[in-house]
Amino acid sequence: MATNTCSSCAFFEDHMANTGETKKDAGLCRFNPPISQPEADARGLWPIVQINDWCGHFEKEDA
Ligand code: SF4
Protein backbone atom coordinates (compact mmCIF):
# COMPACT_ATOMS: atom_id res chain seq x y z
CA MET A 1 0.00 0.00 0.00
CA ALA A 2 1.29 3.43 -0.90
CA THR A 3 2.35 5.62 2.01
CA ASN A 4 2.17 8.94 0.17
CA THR A 5 -1.60 9.07 0.28
CA CYS A 6 -3.96 12.00 0.71
CA SER A 7 -4.39 11.32 4.43
CA SER A 8 -0.74 12.27 5.05
CA CYS A 9 -0.55 15.09 2.51
CA ALA A 10 -0.15 18.74 3.54
CA PHE A 11 -3.00 19.73 1.20
CA PHE A 12 -5.56 17.33 2.66
CA GLU A 13 -8.21 18.75 4.95
CA ASP A 14 -9.50 15.74 6.75
CA HIS A 15 -12.95 15.10 8.12
CA MET A 16 -14.55 17.85 6.05
CA ALA A 17 -16.63 17.92 2.91
CA ASN A 18 -17.95 20.85 0.88
CA THR A 19 -21.07 20.81 3.02
CA GLY A 20 -19.08 21.17 6.25
CA GLU A 21 -20.21 17.64 7.08
CA THR A 22 -17.62 15.36 8.66
CA LYS A 23 -16.41 12.43 6.59
CA LYS A 24 -14.67 9.39 8.01
CA ASP A 25 -12.74 8.26 4.94
CA ALA A 26 -12.59 11.39 2.81
CA GLY A 27 -11.61 15.02 2.89
CA LEU A 28 -10.90 18.02 0.73
CA CYS A 29 -7.87 18.52 -1.47
CA ARG A 30 -6.68 22.12 -1.10
CA PHE A 31 -3.90 21.98 -3.67
CA ASN A 32 -5.87 23.88 -6.31
CA PRO A 33 -8.57 26.54 -6.05
CA PRO A 34 -12.21 25.41 -5.97
CA ILE A 35 -13.64 24.04 -9.20
CA SER A 36 -16.97 23.88 -11.02
CA GLN A 37 -18.56 27.23 -10.44
CA PRO A 38 -21.32 27.15 -13.07
CA GLU A 39 -22.96 30.43 -12.09
CA ALA A 40 -21.61 33.67 -10.69
CA ASP A 41 -23.52 33.32 -7.43
CA ALA A 42 -22.70 29.63 -6.99
CA ARG A 43 -19.70 28.75 -4.90
CA GLY A 44 -16.92 26.60 -6.19
CA LEU A 45 -16.33 23.13 -4.85
CA TRP A 46 -13.12 21.69 -3.47
CA PRO A 47 -12.25 18.27 -4.85
CA ILE A 48 -13.20 15.50 -2.45
CA VAL A 49 -10.59 12.77 -2.17
CA GLN A 50 -10.50 9.51 -0.29
CA ILE A 51 -7.86 9.01 2.40
CA ASN A 52 -6.11 6.37 0.29
CA ASP A 53 -6.10 8.44 -2.92
CA TRP A 54 -2.90 10.03 -4.10
CA CYS A 55 -1.56 12.25 -6.85
CA GLY A 56 1.70 13.65 -8.16
CA HIS A 57 1.35 16.85 -6.09
CA PHE A 58 1.69 14.97 -2.80
CA GLU A 59 3.60 16.91 -0.16
CA LYS A 60 4.29 15.44 3.22
CA GLU A 61 2.57 17.10 6.17
CA ASP A 62 4.89 19.21 8.33
CA ALA A 63 7.43 19.41 5.50
S1 SF4 B 1 -5.01 14.80 -4.32
FE1 SF4 B 1 -2.77 15.11 -4.27
S2 SF4 B 1 -2.43 17.18 -3.49
FE2 SF4 B 1 -4.56 16.60 -3.04
S3 SF4 B 1 -4.50 15.79 -0.95
FE3 SF4 B 1 -4.25 14.06 -2.34
S4 SF4 B 1 -2.05 13.75 -2.62
FE4 SF4 B 1 -2.38 15.81 -1.74
Residues whose N, C-alpha, C, O or C-beta is under 5 A from the ligand:
A	BS01	SF4	T5 C6 C9 F11 F12 C29 F31 V49 D53 W54 C55 H57 F58
